[in-house]
């Protein structure tokens, strides 16, 4: 695989490990390494501890000399004129079997234990190095296990449906069956012509999450300067249709116009073969064979924890959700519309979006924010090589690894221009190629084939319109997020989950009415 394949794959890497014991042991090892230099090279130790050692599992003294999983080159700042005994290097470079340290009770657990052992038992440099090597290796093993467990717990927490959301769907479904007011036609008959009127601002939202959809809809309407011109088309699946219809029947957002439709209500979707469904079925089958489930993934003792985390993320239900794939068929779903703004259900709108319709797309199809430039280097550093495997000739022969990537979540789609292209056919062609190659072209989601299919059809818009990363890292300040036009909680820490970042969640929860009887009865709370 390409060196960069796997870089930035995981939108859900968290710096949240709180195991103080491991952190203390990490620091102890750093101090011990410094002692080697002090004792054997007659130099005062100059220590630098890299940020978040639990993530990096790399420990440094001096700025260029690191003791970590790779013992060469330059272990302990080795120089041609080094006074450190050669036996130190020889011992530290010897591999240790993964089971060699299991059940050992004589390995120091703290710096104090290590120093006591040195004073009592260690009389030569070789014994010193052996004991240090065992201590460092044990720490690395525990660090790796702790990190993998963190990723696994995050995967379980983000993939499960919270009982509060399940409760809300059940109560709304019951309300739909017992209350005629929860079964209103949406929109009412006199407003139906607006659904195909291109003088309105048409937004499309695909979601099977009632609470998330309500926040997106409320934020769009509340921040609109002309809400009477807003039409929001909400697409959902068969099982969520009744709860979704009940919610928006009982919680109208007048004067905006809300349409709620399930996929089976679209004529196009019920006629003949539907490519998105066929692709999802094939993809799910291949993934089940290729991945082996979360148990098999975390049981891999040789793989990098971040690669394991990426594979766990690939098992997320959203990647096999029709709601995540349906945007590629917008021209067929809305044949009478010329332009729409497509919104993911984990975004919050904080400004009037009508100026998006005034942007000249210059004949392009997809208006999107680039993700390779910006102050936040963790979020805004994505290029094609971040998502596609450039060691595969199908990718390397057709695309530039340094091509700037862009984001789904808030996109302007010129459907007129789209209908003049082969974007949808290209999307499914590349999906098929990825399946044939056992998912070796890319691993995650619909963005990689989207980057390919829309290649050459993207119009870059101002990053004000789409701030990303609020769901997988908490470096974004509340003030910065509050100043963006649209914020996107992409990543595992969705704002409706308990693992959401508490300082950012209020930007989402402000659009939830916690006094609503359905919200209260399901114990949905601000934090």
C-alpha positions, 0 to 999 in steps of 0.5 A, spaced: 500 500 500 502 507 498 505 510 504 500 515 505 494 510 504 491 510 511 493 517 512 487 521 515 482 515 514 479 516 520 475 522 521 474 519 528 481 519 532 480 522 539 485 525 543 481 522 549 485 517 553 484 518 560 489 513 563 493 516 568 497 510 570 499 509 562 501 516 562 505 516 568 509 510 566 510 513 559 513 519 563 517 514 567 520 511 561 522 517 558 526 519 564 529 512 564 532 513 557 535 520 559 538 516 565 542 512 560 545 518 557 547 521 563 550 515 566 553 512 560 555 518 556 556 523 561 551 528 559 545 531 562 539 529 559 535 534 555 528 531 555 522 532 550 516 529 551 511 529 544 504 531 545 499 525 547 504 519 548 498 515 548 497 516 541 504 516 538 507 511 543 514 515 541 518 518 547 524 523 545 529 526 549 533 531 545 529 533 539 531 528 533 532 522 538 526 518 539 525 511 542 519 508 540 517 502 536 523 502 531 529 502 534 534 504 528 536 509 526 540 514 531 537 510 537 539 514 544 542 520 539 547 515 537 553 518 534 560 516 531 563 519 537 558 516 542 560 514 549 554 509 550 557 502 550 555 498 544 552 493 548 546 498 549 545 498 542 545 491 541 540 489 546 535 494 544 535 492 537 534 485 539 526 483 537 522 481 543 516 476 542 509 478 543 508 473 548 515 473 551 513 478 557 506 475 558 506 473 566 512 476 567 512 479 574 519 481 575 518 487 570 519 494 573 512 498 572 514 505 574 521 509 574 521 508 582 521 500 581 526 501 575 531 505 579 530 500 585 532 494 581 538 498 578 541 499 585 539 492 587 541 488 582 544 491 575 551 491 575 553 492 568 550 495 562 547 489 558 543 487 564 541 495 564 539 495 557 535 488 557 531 491 563 529 497 560 528 494 553 523 489 557 520 495 560 519 499 554 516 493 550 511 492 555 509 499 556 508 499 548 504 493 548 499 496 554 499 503 550 497 499 543 491 495 547 489 501 550 488 505 544 485 499 540 480 498 546 478 506 545 477 505 538 473 499 539 468 503 544 468 509 540 465 504 534 460 501 538 458 507 541 457 511 535 454 505 531 449 504 536 442 507 536 441 511 542 435 508 546 432 516 546 432 516 539 429 509 538 424 511 544 422 518 539 421 514 533 417 509 537 412 514 540 412 518 533 410 512 530 404 510 535 402 518 534 401 517 527 397 511 528 392 514 533 392 522 531 390 524 525 394 531 526 400 527 525 398 524 518 397 531 515 399 531 507 406 534 507 406 539 504 398 541 504 395 541 497 395 548 495 403 548 496 404 542 492 406 547 486 412 550 490 415 543 490 417 544 482 418 551 482 425 554 481 424 560 484 424 557 491 430 555 495 430 548 494 434 544 500 434 536 500 436 532 506 436 525 506 436 522 513 433 516 518 434 520 524 428 524 526 431 528 531 437 530 527 433 532 521 429 536 525 435 540 527 437 541 520 430 543 518 429 548 524 436 551 523 435 552 516 428 556 517 430 560 523 436 563 520 433 564 513 431 571 511 426 569 507 423 563 510 417 563 505 421 562 499 424 555 503 422 548 500 425 543 504 425 536 501 426 530 506 427 524 504 427 518 509 426 510 508 420 506 509 421 504 517 422 512 518 417 515 514 411 515 519 415 518 525 418 523 520 411 525 517 408 525 524 414 530 527 413 535 521 406 534 521 406 536 529 411 541 528 410 545 522 416 550 520 411 555 517 412 559 512 417 554 510 414 548 506 416 541 508 416 535 504 417 528 507 417 522 502 420 515 503 424 513 497 419 508 495 414 514 494 419 516 488 416 513 481 424 513 479 426 508 485 420 503 484 421 502 476 426 497 474 433 496 477 436 501 482 443 502 481 444 504 488 441 498 491 445 493 487 451 497 489 450 497 496 448 489 496 454 488 493 458 492 497 455 489 504 457 482 501 464 484 500 465 488 506 463 482 510 468 477 507 473 482 507 473 485 514 471 479 518 467 483 523 470 488 529 472 482 533 477 479 527 479 486 526 481 488 533 484 481 534 490 483 529 496 483 533 500 486 528 497 492 525 497 499 526 492 501 531 490 507 526 489 502 521 485 498 525 480 504 527 479 505 520 477 498 519 472 499 524 469 505 521 468 502 515 463 497 519 459 503 521 452 502 519 452 509 515 456 506 510 451 501 508 445 506 509 441 508 503 441 515 505 448 516 505 448 513 497 442 517 495 445 524 493 448 521 487 441 520 484 438 527 485 437 529 478 432 523 477 429 524 484 428 531 482 427 532 475 423 538 475 429 542 479 435 546 476 439 547 483 438 544 490 443 545 496 444 538 499 445 537 507 447 532 511 443 530 517 449 532 522 450 539 520 447 545 523 445 552 519 447 558 522 446 563 517 441 565 511 443 560 505 440 564 500 446 567 497 448 560 495 443 561 489 447 567 487 454 563 486 456 563 479 458 555 478 461 557 471 458 550 468 460 546 474 456 541 477 458 541 485 459 547 489 463 545 495 468 547 500 476 544 499 479 540 504 486 541 503 487 549 505 486 552 512 488 554 519 486 547 522 491 542 519 488 536 522 482 537 518 484 541 512 489 537 510 485 532 505 488 531 498 486 525 493 492 521 496 488 521 503 482 517 500 485 513 494 490 508 494 495 510 489 499 504 489 494 501 485 495 502 478 487 504 476 488 510 481 495 512 480 494 512 472 488 516 472 489 521 478 493 526 481 495 524 489 496 531 490 489 534 487 485 537 493 479 534 496 473 537 497 467 535 502 460 532 502 455 535 507 453 542 504 453 542 497 450 546 491 448 541 486 446 544 479 442 539 476 441 542 469 449 541 468 449 534 472 444 532 467 449 533 461 454 529 464 456 522 466 457 523 473 452 518 476 455 512 471 462 514 473 460 513 480 458 506 479 463 504 474 468 506 480 464 502 485 464 496 481 472 497 480 473 497 487 468 491 489 472 487 484 479 489 487 476 487 494 476 494 496 483 496 494 482 502 491 479 505 497 476 503 504 471 508 506 464 511 504 461 515 498 466 520 498 472 517 495 468 515 489 465 522 489 471 525 488 472 521 482 466 521 479 465 529 480 473 530 478 473 536 473 466 538 475 467 541 482 466 549 483 470 551 489 466 555 494 468 560 500 470 555 507 465 560 511 459 556 508 462 549 511 466 548 517 468 541 518 471 536 523 466 538 529 465 530 530 472 527 530 476 533 534 475 538 539 480 543 537 475 548 534 473 553 538 466 555 540 467 562 537 470 560 531 465 554 530 459 559 531 462 564 526 461 559 520 455 559 516 454 551 516 458 547 521 458 539 520 459 534 526 462 529 521 466 524 525 464 519 530 462 524 536 455 526 533 452 531 537 446 527 539 450 522 542 453 522 549 460 522 546 459 528 543 464 534 545 461 538 550 463 545 548 461 544 541 454 540 542 450 547 544 451 549 537 447 543 535 442 543 542 440 550 541 435 548 536 432 542 540 426 544 544 427 540 550 420 542 553 417 538 547 412 532 550 416 527 545 423 530 547 421 530 554 418 523 555 424 520 551 429 523 556 433 527 551 437 532 555 441 538 553 447 534 555 
